[in-house]
Amino acid sequence: MEIDRNIRCRKQDLLSYFRGRSQEIVAELELEYSINDYKKKTSALNRAMIDSRDNLLAILEEKAKSEKWGNEELLECALMIYYTNDVVMLEVRNSVWEYEYMSFSRRIGELWEPFCKLCFRYPLTGISSFLPPLFSEVKRQLTDEISLYISRLAIKEEEKSQLAKYYDKVWCLVTSGEIKLECDLHFLKDGIRYIVDFKSGFGSNEKGNTNRLLLVGSIYDSIETEKYRCLIFVRSSENNHYLATLQSSGVWDTYTGDDTYGKIKEFTGYDIRRWIVNNVDWMGDFSDLMKATIKSHDLEKYLIW
Protein backbone atom coordinates (compact mmCIF):
# COMPACT_ATOMS: atom_id res chain seq x y z
CA MET A 1 0.00 0.00 0.00
CA GLU A 2 1.63 3.23 -1.18
CA ILE A 3 0.87 6.20 1.04
CA ASP A 4 0.64 9.52 -0.82
CA ARG A 5 -1.66 12.53 -1.21
CA ASN A 6 -3.88 10.63 -3.63
CA ILE A 7 -4.89 8.06 -1.04
CA ARG A 8 -7.86 10.31 -0.28
CA CYS A 9 -9.21 9.31 -3.71
CA ARG A 10 -8.21 5.63 -3.58
CA LYS A 11 -11.19 4.12 -1.80
CA GLN A 12 -11.02 0.77 -3.59
CA ASP A 13 -7.30 0.36 -2.86
CA LEU A 14 -7.92 0.97 0.83
CA LEU A 15 -10.88 -1.40 0.92
CA SER A 16 -8.75 -4.11 -0.67
CA TYR A 17 -5.94 -3.46 1.80
CA PHE A 18 -8.15 -3.65 4.88
CA ARG A 19 -10.00 -6.72 3.57
CA GLY A 20 -6.68 -8.47 3.06
CA ARG A 21 -5.57 -7.49 6.54
CA SER A 22 -8.89 -8.62 8.03
CA GLN A 23 -8.42 -12.09 6.50
CA GLU A 24 -5.03 -12.33 8.18
CA ILE A 25 -6.49 -11.25 11.51
CA VAL A 26 -9.36 -13.75 11.32
CA ALA A 27 -6.92 -16.55 10.50
CA GLU A 28 -4.81 -15.63 13.54
CA LEU A 29 -7.83 -15.45 15.85
CA GLU A 30 -9.20 -18.81 14.71
CA LEU A 31 -6.13 -20.39 16.28
CA GLU A 32 -6.86 -18.64 19.58
CA TYR A 33 -10.65 -18.78 19.92
CA SER A 34 -13.20 -21.54 19.51
CA ILE A 35 -16.49 -21.15 17.64
CA ASN A 36 -18.30 -20.64 20.96
CA ASP A 37 -15.98 -17.76 21.88
CA TYR A 38 -17.37 -15.54 19.12
CA LYS A 39 -17.93 -12.60 21.48
CA LYS A 40 -14.30 -12.53 22.61
CA LYS A 41 -13.23 -13.13 19.04
CA THR A 42 -15.16 -10.16 17.70
CA SER A 43 -13.75 -7.88 20.42
CA ALA A 44 -10.23 -8.96 19.52
CA LEU A 45 -11.06 -8.55 15.86
CA ASN A 46 -12.26 -4.97 16.30
CA ARG A 47 -9.16 -4.06 18.30
CA ALA A 48 -6.89 -5.55 15.65
CA MET A 49 -8.69 -3.70 12.85
CA ILE A 50 -8.37 -0.41 14.74
CA ASP A 51 -4.65 -1.12 15.25
CA SER A 52 -4.30 -1.71 11.51
CA ARG A 53 -6.01 1.62 10.82
CA ASP A 54 -3.88 3.49 13.33
CA ASN A 55 -0.68 2.02 11.91
CA LEU A 56 -1.65 3.31 8.48
CA LEU A 57 -2.55 6.68 9.97
CA ALA A 58 0.83 6.94 11.71
CA ILE A 59 2.61 6.36 8.40
CA LEU A 60 0.32 8.93 6.77
CA GLU A 61 1.16 11.56 9.40
CA GLU A 62 4.87 10.86 9.05
CA LYS A 63 4.66 11.23 5.27
CA ALA A 64 2.58 14.39 5.54
CA LYS A 65 5.07 15.95 7.94
CA SER A 66 8.12 15.12 5.84
CA GLU A 67 6.49 16.39 2.63
CA LYS A 68 4.80 19.37 4.33
CA TRP A 69 1.23 18.59 3.34
CA GLY A 70 -1.52 20.98 4.29
CA ASN A 71 -4.03 19.95 6.95
CA GLU A 72 -6.84 19.67 4.40
CA GLU A 73 -4.90 17.07 2.41
CA LEU A 74 -4.02 15.19 5.57
CA LEU A 75 -7.59 15.34 6.89
CA GLU A 76 -9.16 14.03 3.68
CA CYS A 77 -6.69 11.16 3.56
CA ALA A 78 -7.44 10.33 7.20
CA LEU A 79 -11.21 10.47 6.59
CA MET A 80 -10.88 7.97 3.75
CA ILE A 81 -8.72 5.65 5.86
CA TYR A 82 -11.23 5.76 8.73
CA TYR A 83 -14.26 5.23 6.52
CA THR A 84 -12.84 2.29 4.54
CA ASN A 85 -11.62 0.69 7.75
CA ASP A 86 -15.10 1.09 9.23
CA VAL A 87 -16.65 -0.59 6.17
CA VAL A 88 -14.38 -3.61 6.47
CA MET A 89 -14.58 -3.76 10.26
CA LEU A 90 -18.38 -4.00 10.02
CA GLU A 91 -18.11 -6.64 7.30
CA VAL A 92 -15.69 -8.90 9.11
CA ARG A 93 -17.46 -8.60 12.47
CA ASN A 94 -20.68 -9.58 10.71
CA SER A 95 -18.98 -12.63 9.19
CA VAL A 96 -18.03 -13.84 12.67
CA TRP A 97 -21.16 -12.77 14.54
CA GLU A 98 -24.08 -11.60 12.46
CA TYR A 99 -25.48 -8.20 13.32
CA GLU A 100 -29.01 -7.57 14.52
CA TYR A 101 -30.62 -4.15 14.70
CA MET A 102 -29.59 -3.15 18.22
CA SER A 103 -25.91 -4.04 17.97
CA PHE A 104 -25.67 -2.62 14.46
CA SER A 105 -27.28 0.74 15.25
CA ARG A 106 -25.10 1.09 18.34
CA ARG A 107 -21.94 0.25 16.39
CA ILE A 108 -22.68 2.72 13.60
CA GLY A 109 -23.05 5.41 16.26
CA GLU A 110 -19.78 4.42 17.93
CA LEU A 111 -17.91 4.76 14.64
CA TRP A 112 -19.35 8.20 13.91
CA GLU A 113 -17.72 10.01 16.84
CA PRO A 114 -14.02 9.31 16.07
CA PHE A 115 -14.72 9.97 12.39
CA CYS A 116 -16.02 13.48 13.15
CA LYS A 117 -13.23 14.17 15.63
CA LEU A 118 -10.69 13.91 12.82
CA CYS A 119 -11.73 17.44 11.80
CA PHE A 120 -10.53 18.66 15.21
CA ARG A 121 -7.37 16.58 15.01
CA TYR A 122 -6.38 18.24 11.72
CA PRO A 123 -8.20 21.60 11.79
CA LEU A 124 -8.02 24.26 9.09
CA THR A 125 -8.53 26.95 11.73
CA GLY A 126 -6.52 28.02 14.77
CA ILE A 127 -8.18 25.83 17.37
CA SER A 128 -6.06 23.83 19.80
CA SER A 129 -6.63 21.09 22.38
CA PHE A 130 -6.46 21.53 26.13
CA LEU A 131 -6.42 19.21 29.11
CA PRO A 132 -9.72 19.24 31.05
CA PRO A 133 -9.49 19.95 34.78
CA LEU A 134 -9.76 17.29 37.43
CA PHE A 135 -12.85 17.43 39.59
CA SER A 136 -10.62 17.49 42.69
CA GLU A 137 -9.02 20.71 41.40
CA VAL A 138 -12.39 22.36 40.75
CA LYS A 139 -13.70 21.28 44.14
CA ARG A 140 -10.65 22.70 45.91
CA GLN A 141 -11.00 26.00 44.04
CA LEU A 142 -14.71 26.34 44.85
CA THR A 143 -14.13 25.33 48.48
CA ASP A 144 -11.45 27.99 48.86
CA GLU A 145 -13.78 30.61 47.37
CA ILE A 146 -16.69 29.81 49.68
CA SER A 147 -14.41 29.54 52.72
CA LEU A 148 -13.03 33.02 52.00
CA TYR A 149 -16.55 34.36 51.51
CA ILE A 150 -17.78 32.88 54.81
CA SER A 151 -14.76 34.19 56.68
CA ARG A 152 -15.60 37.74 55.61
CA LEU A 153 -19.25 37.63 56.70
CA ALA A 154 -20.23 39.92 59.59
CA ILE A 155 -21.58 37.07 61.69
CA LYS A 156 -20.44 35.18 64.79
CA GLU A 157 -17.68 32.60 64.53
CA GLU A 158 -20.00 29.75 65.52
CA GLU A 159 -22.37 30.79 62.70
CA LYS A 160 -19.46 30.77 60.24
CA SER A 161 -18.55 27.29 61.46
CA GLN A 162 -22.13 26.10 61.01
CA LEU A 163 -22.27 27.47 57.46
CA ALA A 164 -19.02 25.67 56.63
CA LYS A 165 -20.47 22.39 57.95
CA TYR A 166 -23.60 22.76 55.79
CA TYR A 167 -21.37 23.48 52.79
CA ASP A 168 -19.38 20.32 53.47
CA LYS A 169 -22.62 18.30 53.68
CA VAL A 170 -23.60 19.50 50.23
CA TRP A 171 -20.22 18.41 48.85
CA CYS A 172 -20.71 14.99 50.43
CA LEU A 173 -23.96 14.60 48.50
CA VAL A 174 -22.42 15.74 45.22
CA THR A 175 -19.34 13.55 45.57
CA SER A 176 -21.17 10.40 46.64
CA GLY A 177 -20.11 9.00 43.23
CA GLU A 178 -17.16 9.59 40.94
CA ILE A 179 -17.42 12.72 38.80
CA LYS A 180 -15.42 12.82 35.59
CA LEU A 181 -15.17 16.21 33.93
CA GLU A 182 -13.45 14.79 30.87
CA CYS A 183 -15.78 14.55 27.86
CA ASP A 184 -15.29 13.41 24.26
CA LEU A 185 -13.52 16.53 23.00
CA HIS A 186 -11.89 19.65 24.46
CA PHE A 187 -10.60 22.52 22.36
CA LEU A 188 -9.69 26.18 22.75
CA LYS A 189 -10.85 28.90 20.35
CA ASP A 190 -10.69 32.67 20.83
CA GLY A 191 -10.10 32.34 24.56
CA ILE A 192 -13.09 30.05 25.14
CA ARG A 193 -12.62 26.47 26.31
CA TYR A 194 -15.15 24.21 24.56
CA ILE A 195 -16.33 20.94 26.07
CA VAL A 196 -17.99 18.60 23.56
CA ASP A 197 -20.03 15.45 24.11
CA PHE A 198 -20.85 13.40 21.00
CA LYS A 199 -24.04 11.34 20.89
CA SER A 200 -25.40 9.14 18.15
CA GLY A 201 -28.91 9.89 19.41
CA PHE A 202 -31.07 10.17 22.51
CA GLY A 203 -33.23 7.14 23.15
CA SER A 204 -35.34 5.77 25.97
CA ASN A 205 -32.37 4.69 28.11
CA GLU A 206 -30.60 8.06 28.39
CA LYS A 207 -31.76 9.12 31.85
CA GLY A 208 -28.49 8.31 33.62
CA ASN A 209 -26.37 9.94 30.94
CA THR A 210 -28.60 13.02 30.91
CA ASN A 211 -28.24 13.47 34.68
CA ARG A 212 -24.47 13.08 34.41
CA LEU A 213 -24.28 15.70 31.66
CA LEU A 214 -26.42 18.12 33.68
CA LEU A 215 -24.07 17.77 36.64
CA VAL A 216 -20.90 18.10 34.55
CA GLY A 217 -22.30 21.11 32.68
CA SER A 218 -23.28 22.81 35.94
CA ILE A 219 -19.79 22.30 37.35
CA TYR A 220 -18.16 23.85 34.29
CA ASP A 221 -20.66 26.71 34.47
CA SER A 222 -19.58 27.43 38.04
CA ILE A 223 -15.89 27.86 37.17
CA GLU A 224 -15.18 31.58 37.04
CA THR A 225 -11.43 31.55 36.43
CA GLU A 226 -11.84 30.24 32.86
CA LYS A 227 -14.58 30.69 30.28
CA TYR A 228 -16.11 27.32 29.37
CA ARG A 229 -18.85 26.48 26.90
CA CYS A 230 -20.42 23.02 26.81
CA LEU A 231 -21.69 21.60 23.51
CA ILE A 232 -23.52 18.42 22.56
CA PHE A 233 -23.18 17.15 18.98
CA VAL A 234 -25.90 14.64 18.05
CA ARG A 235 -25.87 12.58 14.85
CA SER A 236 -29.61 11.90 14.74
CA SER A 237 -32.22 14.54 14.01
CA GLU A 238 -34.89 12.52 15.83
CA ASN A 239 -34.45 12.58 19.60
CA ASN A 240 -36.62 12.55 22.73
CA HIS A 241 -37.33 14.50 25.91
CA TYR A 242 -33.92 13.74 27.42
CA LEU A 243 -32.28 15.95 24.81
CA ALA A 244 -34.99 18.55 25.37
CA THR A 245 -34.06 18.55 29.07
CA LEU A 246 -30.45 19.33 28.18
CA GLN A 247 -31.51 21.98 25.66
CA SER A 248 -33.51 23.82 28.34
CA SER A 249 -30.86 23.42 31.06
CA GLY A 250 -28.92 26.56 30.17
CA VAL A 251 -25.58 24.76 30.59
CA TRP A 252 -25.38 22.80 27.30
CA ASP A 253 -25.74 24.09 23.74
CA THR A 254 -27.13 21.23 21.65
CA TYR A 255 -26.92 20.59 17.90
CA THR A 256 -28.46 17.76 15.91
CA GLY A 257 -28.22 16.38 12.37
CA ASP A 258 -27.03 18.91 9.79
CA ASP A 259 -26.70 21.59 12.49
CA THR A 260 -23.99 19.45 14.08
CA TYR A 261 -22.05 19.34 10.82
CA GLY A 262 -22.49 23.08 10.48
CA LYS A 263 -20.89 23.69 13.88
CA ILE A 264 -18.03 21.32 13.07
CA LYS A 265 -17.37 23.34 9.90
CA GLU A 266 -17.58 26.59 11.86
CA PHE A 267 -14.97 25.46 14.38
CA THR A 268 -12.61 23.47 12.14
CA GLY A 269 -13.04 25.11 8.75
CA TYR A 270 -13.85 21.83 7.02
CA ASP A 271 -17.20 20.81 5.51
CA ILE A 272 -17.37 17.20 6.67
CA ARG A 273 -21.00 16.96 5.57
CA ARG A 274 -19.94 17.55 1.97
CA TRP A 275 -17.24 14.87 2.31
CA ILE A 276 -19.81 12.38 3.59
CA VAL A 277 -22.20 13.11 0.72
CA ASN A 278 -19.40 12.70 -1.85
CA ASN A 279 -17.66 9.64 -0.39
CA VAL A 280 -19.79 7.63 2.06
CA ASP A 281 -21.77 4.92 0.25
CA TRP A 282 -22.24 2.05 2.68
CA MET A 283 -24.42 -0.15 0.47
CA GLY A 284 -22.24 0.51 -2.55
CA ASP A 285 -19.04 -0.29 -0.68
CA PHE A 286 -20.14 -3.26 1.45
CA SER A 287 -19.41 -6.84 0.42
CA ASP A 288 -22.27 -8.98 -0.93
CA LEU A 289 -22.55 -10.86 2.37
CA MET A 290 -22.84 -7.63 4.35
CA LYS A 291 -25.42 -6.23 1.93
CA ALA A 292 -27.48 -9.39 2.35
CA THR A 293 -27.43 -9.01 6.14
CA ILE A 294 -28.42 -5.35 5.90
CA LYS A 295 -31.38 -6.14 3.66
CA SER A 296 -32.56 -9.25 5.49
CA HIS A 297 -32.59 -7.47 8.88
CA ASP A 298 -33.84 -4.13 7.54
CA LEU A 299 -30.76 -2.26 8.81
CA GLU A 300 -30.34 0.24 5.99
CA LYS A 301 -32.15 2.97 7.94
CA TYR A 302 -29.27 3.00 10.43
CA LEU A 303 -26.72 3.80 7.72
CA ILE A 304 -27.33 7.53 7.92
CA TRP A 305 -24.45 9.78 8.86
N, C-alpha and C positions, 0 to 999 in steps of 0.2 A: 504494500500500500504506500504510494508516494504521497507525501504530505506537501501541498503547495496551496497557493491562493485559490486555485480553481476547485479545491475540494468542496467548497460551498455549493458548487453546481454539479457535483458528482454523486448524486444520490444513489444511483444503482451500484457504483463501485463500493460505496460504504455499506450498502445493504449486503452485498456479496461478501465483503470482508467480515462483517459481524455474524452473518449466517455461518461462514466457515469457522469462525472462532467459537460460536455456540455449539457446533457439532463436536469440536474438540473438548469443550467443557462438559457436555453431556456424556461423552465417552469416558472422561475421567471420573465423573460422579457415579456412573454405573458400577464402577469398581468399588466404590465406597458405600453406596446406599442400596438397600434392597427395594423391591417394588412397593412394599408396604410403607417405606420411609419417604413417600413422595412429598410430604410436607417439608421435611428437613432438606430434601433434595432440591425442591424449588427455591427455598431460602438461600441455599448455597449457590444455586444457579444464578439467581438475581444478583448476589454479591459479586460473583465472578464476572458477570456481564458488565456491571458497573465498573469493576476494576479494569476491564478491557477498554471501556469508554474513556476512563480517566487516564489510562496510559497513552491513548491516542491524543487526548487533549493536552497532556504534558508535552508531547513531542510537537504538537501544533504551537503551543505557547513559546517553546524554545525556538522554533523556526521563525515565528512571527517577530520575536525579539531580535534575533540575529539579522533578519532581513528588513527590520524596521517597518512592519506592516502598520497600517492604521487600525484603530479599534473597530471600525465598522467591518473591515475585512475579517479581522479575527473573530468578531462576534458572529458574523454570518457563517463562517466555517464551523464555529462551535455549535451553533443552532442546528446545523445539518448533522453534525456528529451525534448530538443528543437525540434528535428526532429519529434518525435511522437506527440508533441503538435501542431506543424505546420500541420501535416497530418489531425488531428481532427479539427483544427481551419478552415482549408479550407473546410472540409466536412460540418461542421455545418453552416458556412457562406453560402455555396452553397444551403443548405436545406432551408434557409430563403430567400435568394436572389440569384438566379442562376447566375453563372458566364458566362460572354462572354469573348472573346479573350483579349480585352484591359485591363479589370479589372483583369483578371486572370494573364496575363503576368506581369502586374505591381506588383501584390501581391506576386508572386513568387520571383521577384527581391527584394522586401522589406524584405522578410523573410531571404534571403541569407546573407545580411550584418550582422545582429546580430549573426547568426549561425557561420560565419567565425570569428567574433570578440571574440568568446569564447576561441580560441587558444591564444589570447593576454591577456585574463582575467586569464587563468591558464597556463602560458608558462612553457616550459621545459628548457628554457634558462634564462639568467640573465637580461632580459629586464624589464623595469619599466615604469609606466605611469608618465606623467607630465601635469601640467596645462598650456594650451596655453595662450599666452599673450593677453591682451586687445589691441584693435587697438589704443585706446587713449594713452596707454603707449608707443607703438611703435612710434606713431606720435610725442609725446613729446621728445622721444630720438632722432629721426631724426631731429626735429626742433632745438634742442639744438646743435647738431653736425653742422648743416649748419649755424646756427647763430655764432658759434665760428669760423667757417671757414671764413665767411664774415668779421667778426670783425678783422681778422688778414691780410686781403688783403691790399696791398699797394695802396689804392685808396682813393678818397675823401670821407668824411663822407656822403655827400648827395648821392653819388653813392652807398655806402653801404646801405643806407636807401632805395634806389630805388630797389636794388637787393632783399632786404628783402620783399618789397611789392610784387614783382613778384613771389617770393617763396610762399608767403601767398595766392596769386591768384591761383597758381597751387594746393595748398592744398584745396582751396574752391571747385575746380572742382572735385578733387578726393573724397572729403567727402560730395558731394552733396546727396549721399544716405548712408544708414547704411552699414558698412563694418564689417563682422564677421569673425575673424581669426580662430575661432573654427571649426574644421572639424570632420570627423567621428571617428578618432582615433589618439591618440598622445602617442608616446612611446619613451623611451630613451635607446639607445644601443651604447656602446663604445664611449660615449661622444657626439654622434650625436642625435639631436632631430628630430624624424621622424613625419611628418604630413601625414595622410593617408585619402584619399577620396575614398569611395566604390561606384561603379556604376554597376548596373545590365547590362547596355549597353548604347551605344550612338546612339540615333535615330535622327529623323528629327527635333525634338523640343528642342535641347540641346544648342541653341545659347546663351541664357541668362546664363545658368549654366556654359558654357565654358568661357564666358567673366568674370564671377565672379571668376572662378578658376584661370584664367590668372592674375587677379588683386591680389588675395590672394597669389598666388605663387610668384609674383614679390615683394610683401611686405616682405614675409619671406626671399626672396633672398637678400633683402637690409639690413637685420639685421646683423650687424657685430659682436655684442657682444656674440652671440651664433651661433653654427653651425646647421643649419636646412637643412633637405632634404625632399622634397615634393613628395609623391607617389600617384598614382592612381591605384587602384585594380579594374579590370573590369571582371565581370562574363562571358560575351559573348566574343566569338572570332571574331564575325562579327560586325564591327562598321563602322562609316562613317568619313567624313572629319573633324568633330568637334574633334574627338579624335586625328586625325592626326595633327590638329592645336596645341593641347596640347603637343603632342609628339615632335613637332619641336620648341616649345617655349623656351626650355632650362631651364625652372623652374620647370617642373613636369617630373618625371620618370614614365612611364606608363607600366602596365602589363595586359595582357588579358588571359582569358581561363586558360589553364594548367600552363602558366607562373606565373599567380597570385598565384596559389596554391604552386608553387615552392618557391616563395618569402615568403609566409606565413610560410612554413616549415623552410626556412632559418632563419627567425627571431625568430620563436617560438619553433623550434625543433620538431614540430609535423606534420606528414604527413596527413593533413585533406583530401587530394584527395583520399588517400587509404581508409580512413574511409568512405567516400561517396560511393566509389565503392563497399565496402563490406556491407554497411548498408542501403543506401538510395534506396528504391524501391517504388516509388510513386504508380504506377499502381498495384503493388502487395499488398500494404498496404491500399489503399483507400477502402472505402465502395463501395458496388455495385452501389448505387445511384450516388456517385461521379465519379466512372468509366464511368457510362453511360453518364454523362454530358461531361466528357473529350472527349469521343469518338464522341458524337453527334456534338460537337462544334469544333472538330479537334484541341484540346488544348494540345495534348501529346508532341508536339514539344517544348512547353515552359517548360516542366519538366526536364530541363537539368541544373544540377548544376556542 
